[in-house]
């Protein structure tokens, strides 16, 4: 990082919006605060505290007479935030599109914001520069021309599929495509709705299923839509379709994986063990590809 001012370090170089286990541990090593020690020794208490709290909470909850130079030593370098590119270069030229959900929530009567998402949404102006790099994911790409694809994504997990269809359209590539998309509310969260309607009309997108979990009393998620179409989903896979999964690793991806296993087991009339082997075979053949975070 070199030598910078304290303000510059906290603004641009050090993580202050998220507390990690290592930060908490280093905090205790300096302060010897018994309450921090209690957090470190109790997995549930620690996880509950780490979720949604930031450095200011830590300083207020467990006060200590910190010297700024000592405090910055316990903070980790600001890690990069990864976003899937949601455009095809063949379609948009020199532009690069990203689909960003701005993190905002209130805790203890104080507004919290995501370090990168709020910076992109609220701070930068047209022609400003931001530091970026490309992290390639060679295991997540379109198959050969003519292949069927099933695309499953929730929230900003829709991003790569927009790029997929742009790329197919720009290059005249064929192949049936089926999109499963989930988010909270139809009115506010139907990302790129007009674009999907255009693709449905010109048959670039064969089918689309949507699940908006908060629009009815009983929550409907993306895995429910997969189950509703289980016979045809299995038929597409049996016919050689590629299955893509993009979005939240902890909940959505876990539920979709479980649902796909159930579909293959029941529709294929095989045991759970055989269904798991079926999915492993799809992955070996690069016909099950995921980009989860």
C-alpha positions as a LaTeX table, in Angstrom:
\begin{tabular}{lrrr}
\hline
Residue & $x$ (\AA) & $y$ (\AA) & $z$ (\AA) \\
\hline
Unk1 & 0.00 & 0.00 & 0.00 \\
Unk2 & 2.92 & 2.36 & 0.64 \\
Unk3 & 2.66 & 5.50 & 2.71 \\
Unk4 & $-0.74$ & 7.22 & 2.61 \\
Unk5 & $-2.80$ & 9.38 & 4.93 \\
Unk6 & $-5.08$ & 7.73 & 7.49 \\
Unk7 & $-8.13$ & 9.07 & 5.67 \\
Unk8 & $-6.94$ & 7.70 & 2.33 \\
Unk9 & $-6.17$ & 4.33 & 3.93 \\
Unk10 & $-9.65$ & 4.05 & 5.43 \\
Unk11 & $-11.35$ & 5.41 & 2.29 \\
Unk12 & $-9.59$ & 3.30 & $-0.31$ \\
Unk13 & $-7.29$ & 0.62 & 1.06 \\
Unk14 & $-8.59$ & $-0.99$ & 4.27 \\
Unk15 & $-11.77$ & $-2.99$ & 4.99 \\
Unk16 & $-13.99$ & $-1.14$ & 7.48 \\
Unk17 & $-17.51$ & $-2.09$ & 6.35 \\
Unk18 & $-17.16$ & $-5.80$ & 7.17 \\
Unk19 & $-15.70$ & $-7.47$ & 10.26 \\
Unk20 & $-13.94$ & $-10.79$ & 9.76 \\
Unk21 & $-12.94$ & $-13.48$ & 12.22 \\
Unk22 & $-9.29$ & $-12.47$ & 11.84 \\
Unk23 & $-10.07$ & $-8.84$ & 12.60 \\
Unk24 & $-12.00$ & $-9.86$ & 15.69 \\
Unk25 & $-9.15$ & $-12.10$ & 16.80 \\
Unk26 & $-6.54$ & $-9.35$ & 16.32 \\
Unk27 & $-8.82$ & $-6.93$ & 18.15 \\
Unk28 & $-8.84$ & $-9.28$ & 21.14 \\
Unk29 & $-5.09$ & $-9.86$ & 21.03 \\
Unk30 & $-4.56$ & $-6.13$ & 21.57 \\
Unk31 & $-7.48$ & $-5.27$ & 23.88 \\
Unk32 & $-7.84$ & $-8.53$ & 25.87 \\
Unk33 & $-11.51$ & $-7.63$ & 26.15 \\
Unk34 & $-13.36$ & $-10.56$ & 27.82 \\
Unk35 & $-16.54$ & $-9.89$ & 25.80 \\
Unk36 & $-14.60$ & $-10.18$ & 22.55 \\
Unk37 & $-13.07$ & $-13.40$ & 23.85 \\
Unk38 & $-16.57$ & $-14.70$ & 24.54 \\
Unk39 & $-17.53$ & $-13.95$ & 20.93 \\
Unk40 & $-14.47$ & $-15.77$ & 19.64 \\
Unk41 & $-15.29$ & $-18.88$ & 21.68 \\
Unk42 & $-18.97$ & $-19.12$ & 20.72 \\
Unk43 & $-19.61$ & $-19.89$ & 17.03 \\
Unk44 & $-23.23$ & $-18.72$ & 17.01 \\
Unk45 & $-22.61$ & $-15.52$ & 18.94 \\
Unk46 & $-19.63$ & $-14.73$ & 16.73 \\
Unk47 & $-21.46$ & $-15.40$ & 13.47 \\
Unk48 & $-24.42$ & $-13.30$ & 14.62 \\
Unk49 & $-22.11$ & $-10.43$ & 15.50 \\
Unk50 & $-20.01$ & $-10.57$ & 12.33 \\
Unk51 & $-23.10$ & $-10.45$ & 10.13 \\
Unk52 & $-24.01$ & $-6.83$ & 9.41 \\
Unk53 & $-21.65$ & $-5.12$ & 11.87 \\
Unk54 & $-18.74$ & $-2.91$ & 10.87 \\
Unk55 & $-15.59$ & $-1.44$ & 12.40 \\
Unk56 & $-17.43$ & 1.46 & 14.04 \\
Unk57 & $-19.69$ & $-1.03$ & 15.84 \\
Unk58 & $-16.63$ & $-2.86$ & 17.10 \\
Unk59 & $-15.07$ & 0.35 & 18.43 \\
Unk60 & $-18.30$ & 1.42 & 20.11 \\
Unk61 & $-19.17$ & $-1.98$ & 21.58 \\
Unk62 & $-15.72$ & $-2.78$ & 22.92 \\
Unk63 & $-13.97$ & 0.56 & 23.57 \\
Unk64 & $-10.21$ & 0.78 & 23.74 \\
Unk65 & $-7.75$ & 3.68 & 23.59 \\
Unk66 & $-6.50$ & 2.96 & 20.12 \\
Unk67 & $-3.68$ & 4.77 & 18.41 \\
Unk68 & $-4.58$ & 5.12 & 14.73 \\
Unk69 & $-1.33$ & 3.51 & 13.58 \\
Unk70 & $-2.03$ & 0.47 & 15.76 \\
Unk71 & $-5.68$ & 0.20 & 14.73 \\
Unk72 & $-4.91$ & 0.05 & 11.01 \\
Unk73 & $-2.54$ & $-2.85$ & 11.65 \\
Unk74 & $-5.44$ & $-5.14$ & 12.58 \\
Unk75 & $-7.47$ & $-4.29$ & 9.47 \\
Unk76 & $-7.24$ & $-6.37$ & 6.30 \\
Unk77 & $-6.60$ & $-4.92$ & 2.87 \\
Unk78 & $-9.82$ & $-4.00$ & 1.11 \\
Unk79 & $-10.63$ & $-7.10$ & $-0.98$ \\
Unk80 & $-12.00$ & $-6.75$ & $-4.52$ \\
Unk81 & $-15.71$ & $-7.08$ & $-5.12$ \\
Unk82 & $-16.48$ & $-9.47$ & $-7.97$ \\
Unk83 & $-19.28$ & $-8.82$ & $-10.47$ \\
Unk84 & $-20.26$ & $-10.92$ & $-13.45$ \\
Unk85 & $-20.02$ & $-9.05$ & $-16.74$ \\
Unk86 & $-23.56$ & $-8.65$ & $-18.10$ \\
Unk87 & $-22.74$ & $-7.74$ & $-21.69$ \\
Unk88 & $-21.13$ & $-9.24$ & $-24.77$ \\
Unk89 & $-18.27$ & $-7.26$ & $-26.29$ \\
Unk90 & $-19.53$ & $-8.20$ & $-29.74$ \\
Unk91 & $-22.83$ & $-6.51$ & $-28.86$ \\
Unk92 & $-21.75$ & $-3.40$ & $-26.90$ \\
Unk93 & $-18.33$ & $-2.69$ & $-28.41$ \\
Unk94 & $-15.90$ & $-1.04$ & $-26.01$ \\
Unk95 & $-18.39$ & $-0.92$ & $-23.13$ \\
Unk96 & $-18.54$ & $-3.35$ & $-20.23$ \\
Unk97 & $-21.84$ & $-3.70$ & $-18.37$ \\
Unk98 & $-22.14$ & $-4.86$ & $-14.76$ \\
Unk99 & $-25.30$ & $-5.65$ & $-12.83$ \\
Unk100 & $-24.90$ & $-4.21$ & $-9.33$ \\
Unk101 & $-27.31$ & $-4.50$ & $-6.42$ \\
Unk102 & $-26.62$ & $-1.65$ & $-4.02$ \\
Unk103 & $-26.29$ & $-2.85$ & $-0.43$ \\
Unk104 & $-28.16$ & $-0.56$ & 1.96 \\
Unk105 & $-29.63$ & $-1.40$ & 5.35 \\
Unk106 & $-30.21$ & 0.26 & 8.69 \\
Unk107 & $-28.79$ & $-1.07$ & 11.93 \\
Unk108 & $-28.80$ & 0.69 & 15.29 \\
Unk109 & $-30.37$ & 3.73 & 13.63 \\
Unk110 & $-27.39$ & 4.09 & 11.30 \\
Unk111 & $-27.51$ & 3.56 & 7.53 \\
Unk112 & $-25.02$ & 0.96 & 6.32 \\
Unk113 & $-23.87$ & 0.75 & 2.72 \\
Unk114 & $-21.85$ & $-1.68$ & 0.65 \\
Unk115 & $-18.33$ & $-0.39$ & 0.09 \\
Unk116 & $-18.22$ & $-1.00$ & $-3.66$ \\
Unk117 & $-21.89$ & $-1.03$ & $-4.66$ \\
Unk118 & $-22.67$ & 2.33 & $-3.05$ \\
Unk119 & $-19.47$ & 3.81 & $-4.48$ \\
Unk120 & $-20.49$ & 2.78 & $-7.98$ \\
Unk121 & $-24.09$ & 3.94 & $-7.51$ \\
Unk122 & $-23.62$ & 7.19 & $-5.57$ \\
Unk123 & $-20.07$ & 8.49 & $-5.81$ \\
Unk124 & $-18.53$ & 8.11 & $-9.25$ \\
Unk125 & $-19.48$ & 10.37 & $-12.14$ \\
Unk126 & $-19.36$ & 9.86 & $-15.91$ \\
Unk127 & $-15.74$ & 9.60 & $-17.10$ \\
Unk128 & $-14.44$ & 8.82 & $-13.60$ \\
Unk129 & $-12.02$ & 5.91 & $-13.41$ \\
Unk130 & $-12.27$ & 2.94 & $-11.08$ \\
Unk131 & $-9.63$ & 0.24 & $-10.57$ \\
Unk132 & $-10.75$ & $-3.09$ & $-12.05$ \\
Unk133 & $-9.32$ & $-6.39$ & $-13.19$ \\
Unk134 & $-10.74$ & $-9.34$ & $-15.08$ \\
Unk135 & $-10.99$ & $-12.66$ & $-13.27$ \\
Unk136 & $-11.65$ & $-15.28$ & $-15.92$ \\
Unk137 & $-14.01$ & $-18.18$ & $-15.37$ \\
Unk138 & $-13.23$ & $-20.55$ & $-18.26$ \\
Unk139 & $-15.64$ & $-23.10$ & $-16.77$ \\
Unk140 & $-18.63$ & $-20.81$ & $-17.37$ \\
Unk141 & $-19.18$ & $-20.14$ & $-21.05$ \\
Unk142 & $-21.56$ & $-20.77$ & $-23.92$ \\
Unk143 & $-21.50$ & $-24.20$ & $-25.55$ \\
Unk144 & $-21.13$ & $-24.91$ & $-29.26$ \\
Unk145 & $-23.51$ & $-23.36$ & $-31.77$ \\
Unk146 & $-26.89$ & $-25.10$ & $-31.76$ \\
Unk147 & $-26.79$ & $-26.37$ & $-28.17$ \\
Unk148 & $-29.74$ & $-26.01$ & $-25.83$ \\
Unk149 & $-29.13$ & $-24.05$ & $-22.63$ \\
Unk150 & $-31.02$ & $-23.84$ & $-19.33$ \\
Unk151 & $-30.05$ & $-20.71$ & $-17.41$ \\
Unk152 & $-30.91$ & $-20.43$ & $-13.71$ \\
Unk153 & $-30.20$ & $-17.23$ & $-11.79$ \\
Unk154 & $-31.55$ & $-15.11$ & $-8.96$ \\
Unk155 & $-31.04$ & $-11.38$ & $-8.43$ \\
Unk156 & $-27.82$ & $-10.17$ & $-10.03$ \\
Unk157 & $-27.17$ & $-13.79$ & $-11.02$ \\
Unk158 & $-29.07$ & $-12.83$ & $-14.18$ \\
Unk159 & $-25.97$ & $-10.96$ & $-15.42$ \\
Unk160 & $-24.10$ & $-13.59$ & $-17.48$ \\
Unk161 & $-27.28$ & $-14.75$ & $-19.23$ \\
Unk162 & $-27.84$ & $-11.28$ & $-20.63$ \\
Unk163 & $-24.31$ & $-11.52$ & $-22.03$ \\
Unk164 & $-25.03$ & $-15.01$ & $-23.40$ \\
Unk165 & $-28.07$ & $-13.90$ & $-25.39$ \\
Unk166 & $-26.37$ & $-10.73$ & $-26.62$ \\
Unk167 & $-23.47$ & $-12.84$ & $-27.86$ \\
Unk168 & $-25.74$ & $-15.32$ & $-29.60$ \\
Unk169 & $-27.72$ & $-12.53$ & $-31.24$ \\
Unk170 & $-24.60$ & $-10.66$ & $-32.41$ \\
Unk171 & $-23.00$ & $-13.75$ & $-33.91$ \\
Unk172 & $-26.10$ & $-15.41$ & $-35.33$ \\
Unk173 & $-25.69$ & $-18.41$ & $-33.05$ \\
Unk174 & $-28.58$ & $-20.84$ & $-32.69$ \\
Unk175 & $-29.86$ & $-23.11$ & $-29.92$ \\
Unk176 & $-32.94$ & $-23.15$ & $-27.75$ \\
Unk177 & $-32.63$ & $-21.27$ & $-24.46$ \\
Unk178 & $-34.70$ & $-21.39$ & $-21.28$ \\
Unk179 & $-34.31$ & $-18.83$ & $-18.51$ \\
Unk180 & $-35.34$ & $-19.29$ & $-14.86$ \\
Unk181 & $-35.13$ & $-16.01$ & $-12.94$ \\
Unk182 & $-36.02$ & $-15.21$ & $-9.34$ \\
Unk183 & $-36.06$ & $-12.09$ & $-7.18$ \\
Unk184 & $-38.21$ & $-10.41$ & $-4.56$ \\
Unk185 & $-40.81$ & $-8.26$ & $-6.32$ \\
Unk186 & $-42.05$ & $-7.99$ & $-9.89$ \\
Unk187 & $-42.46$ & $-4.21$ & $-9.81$ \\
Unk188 & $-38.98$ & $-3.34$ & $-8.54$ \\
Unk189 & $-36.79$ & $-6.37$ & $-9.20$ \\
Unk190 & $-37.55$ & $-7.70$ & $-12.68$ \\
Unk191 & $-34.09$ & $-6.94$ & $-14.05$ \\
Unk192 & $-33.90$ & $-6.31$ & $-17.82$ \\
Unk193 & $-37.58$ & $-7.18$ & $-18.23$ \\
Unk194 & $-37.98$ & $-5.39$ & $-21.58$ \\
Unk195 & $-34.89$ & $-7.09$ & $-22.98$ \\
Unk196 & $-36.18$ & $-10.56$ & $-22.05$ \\
Unk197 & $-39.52$ & $-9.75$ & $-23.67$ \\
Unk198 & $-37.69$ & $-8.78$ & $-26.87$ \\
Unk199 & $-35.72$ & $-12.02$ & $-26.83$ \\
Unk200 & $-38.91$ & $-14.01$ & $-26.29$ \\
Unk201 & $-40.53$ & $-12.29$ & $-29.24$ \\
Unk202 & $-37.63$ & $-12.90$ & $-31.62$ \\
Unk203 & $-37.22$ & $-16.49$ & $-30.31$ \\
Unk204 & $-33.65$ & $-15.90$ & $-29.16$ \\
Unk205 & $-35.13$ & $-16.93$ & $-25.80$ \\
Unk206 & $-37.41$ & $-19.94$ & $-26.12$ \\
Unk207 & $-38.96$ & $-19.95$ & $-22.65$ \\
Unk208 & $-38.80$ & $-17.97$ & $-19.40$ \\
Unk209 & $-40.00$ & $-18.79$ & $-15.90$ \\
Unk210 & $-40.00$ & $-16.16$ & $-13.14$ \\
Unk211 & $-40.42$ & $-16.39$ & $-9.37$ \\
Unk212 & $-40.99$ & $-13.28$ & $-7.26$ \\
Unk213 & $-40.88$ & $-14.47$ & $-3.68$ \\
Unk214 & $-42.52$ & $-11.50$ & $-1.93$ \\
Unk215 & $-45.46$ & $-10.92$ & $-4.29$ \\
Unk216 & $-47.73$ & $-13.45$ & $-2.56$ \\
Unk217 & $-48.30$ & $-14.80$ & 0.93 \\
Unk218 & $-46.60$ & $-18.09$ & 0.21 \\
Unk219 & $-43.05$ & $-17.51$ & $-0.96$ \\
Unk220 & $-42.20$ & $-18.85$ & $-4.41$ \\
Unk221 & $-38.56$ & $-19.38$ & $-5.27$ \\
Unk222 & $-36.69$ & $-20.32$ & $-8.39$ \\
Unk223 & $-36.39$ & $-23.99$ & $-7.37$ \\
Unk224 & $-40.20$ & $-24.21$ & $-7.23$ \\
Unk225 & $-40.34$ & $-23.16$ & $-10.89$ \\
Unk226 & $-37.83$ & $-25.87$ & $-11.76$ \\
Unk227 & $-40.04$ & $-28.43$ & $-10.03$ \\
Unk228 & $-43.14$ & $-27.17$ & $-11.83$ \\
Unk229 & $-41.35$ & $-27.89$ & $-15.12$ \\
Unk230 & $-39.53$ & $-31.02$ & $-13.99$ \\
Unk231 & $-40.57$ & $-33.25$ & $-16.90$ \\
Unk232 & $-39.41$ & $-30.80$ & $-19.56$ \\
Unk233 & $-36.29$ & $-29.77$ & $-17.64$ \\
Unk234 & $-35.23$ & $-33.42$ & $-17.49$ \\
Unk235 & $-36.14$ & $-33.90$ & $-21.17$ \\
Unk236 & $-33.94$ & $-30.95$ & $-22.19$ \\
Unk237 & $-31.01$ & $-32.30$ & $-20.15$ \\
Unk238 & $-31.47$ & $-35.77$ & $-21.62$ \\
Unk239 & $-31.40$ & $-34.18$ & $-25.06$ \\
Unk240 & $-28.00$ & $-32.61$ & $-24.33$ \\
Unk241 & $-28.89$ & $-29.24$ & $-22.82$ \\
Unk242 & $-26.30$ & $-27.33$ & $-20.81$ \\
Unk243 & $-27.39$ & $-26.31$ & $-17.30$ \\
Unk244 & $-26.10$ & $-23.00$ & $-15.88$ \\
Unk245 & $-26.41$ & $-21.74$ & $-12.31$ \\
Unk246 & $-25.47$ & $-18.23$ & $-11.17$ \\
Unk247 & $-26.13$ & $-16.39$ & $-7.92$ \\
Unk248 & $-25.98$ & $-16.73$ & $-4.16$ \\
Unk249 & $-23.96$ & $-19.74$ & $-3.02$ \\
Unk250 & $-25.30$ & $-20.08$ & 0.51 \\
Unk251 & $-29.02$ & $-20.36$ & $-0.18$ \\
Unk252 & $-30.15$ & $-20.22$ & $-3.81$ \\
Unk253 & $-27.44$ & $-22.40$ & $-5.31$ \\
Unk254 & $-27.79$ & $-24.95$ & $-2.54$ \\
Unk255 & $-31.56$ & $-25.18$ & $-3.06$ \\
Unk256 & $-31.26$ & $-25.40$ & $-6.85$ \\
Unk257 & $-28.66$ & $-28.17$ & $-6.62$ \\
Unk258 & $-30.92$ & $-30.11$ & $-4.26$ \\
Unk259 & $-33.91$ & $-29.61$ & $-6.57$ \\
Unk260 & $-31.99$ & $-30.70$ & $-9.67$ \\
Unk261 & $-30.92$ & $-33.86$ & $-7.86$ \\
Unk262 & $-34.56$ & $-34.55$ & $-6.99$ \\
Unk263 & $-35.71$ & $-33.95$ & $-10.58$ \\
Unk264 & $-33.11$ & $-36.32$ & $-12.01$ \\
Unk265 & $-33.86$ & $-38.96$ & $-9.39$ \\
Unk266 & $-37.64$ & $-38.87$ & $-9.86$ \\
Unk267 & $-37.85$ & $-38.26$ & $-13.60$ \\
Unk268 & $-35.07$ & $-40.71$ & $-14.35$ \\
Unk269 & $-36.49$ & $-43.33$ & $-12.00$ \\
Unk270 & $-33.11$ & $-43.85$ & $-10.35$ \\
Unk271 & $-31.70$ & $-43.83$ & $-6.83$ \\
Unk272 & $-30.33$ & $-40.67$ & $-5.19$ \\
Unk273 & $-26.85$ & $-42.13$ & $-5.49$ \\
Unk274 & $-27.29$ & $-42.67$ & $-9.24$ \\
Unk275 & $-28.74$ & $-39.16$ & $-9.58$ \\
Unk276 & $-25.66$ & $-37.72$ & $-7.86$ \\
Unk277 & $-23.48$ & $-39.65$ & $-10.32$ \\
Unk278 & $-25.59$ & $-38.26$ & $-13.18$ \\
Unk279 & $-24.87$ & $-34.70$ & $-12.01$ \\
Unk280 & $-21.15$ & $-35.46$ & $-11.63$ \\
Unk281 & $-21.16$ & $-36.71$ & $-15.22$ \\
Unk282 & $-22.82$ & $-33.47$ & $-16.37$ \\
Unk283 & $-20.06$ & $-31.51$ & $-14.63$ \\
Unk284 & $-17.32$ & $-33.65$ & $-16.18$ \\
Unk285 & $-18.85$ & $-33.02$ & $-19.59$ \\
Unk286 & $-19.01$ & $-29.25$ & $-18.81$ \\
Unk287 & $-22.79$ & $-29.44$ & $-19.16$ \\
Unk288 & $-23.37$ & $-28.25$ & $-15.60$ \\
Unk289 & $-21.60$ & $-24.93$ & $-15.08$ \\
Unk290 & $-21.88$ & $-22.61$ & $-12.09$ \\
Unk291 & $-20.78$ & $-19.12$ & $-11.11$ \\
Unk292 & $-21.77$ & $-18.68$ & $-7.47$ \\
Unk293 & $-20.69$ & $-16.20$ & $-4.83$ \\
\hline
\end{tabular}
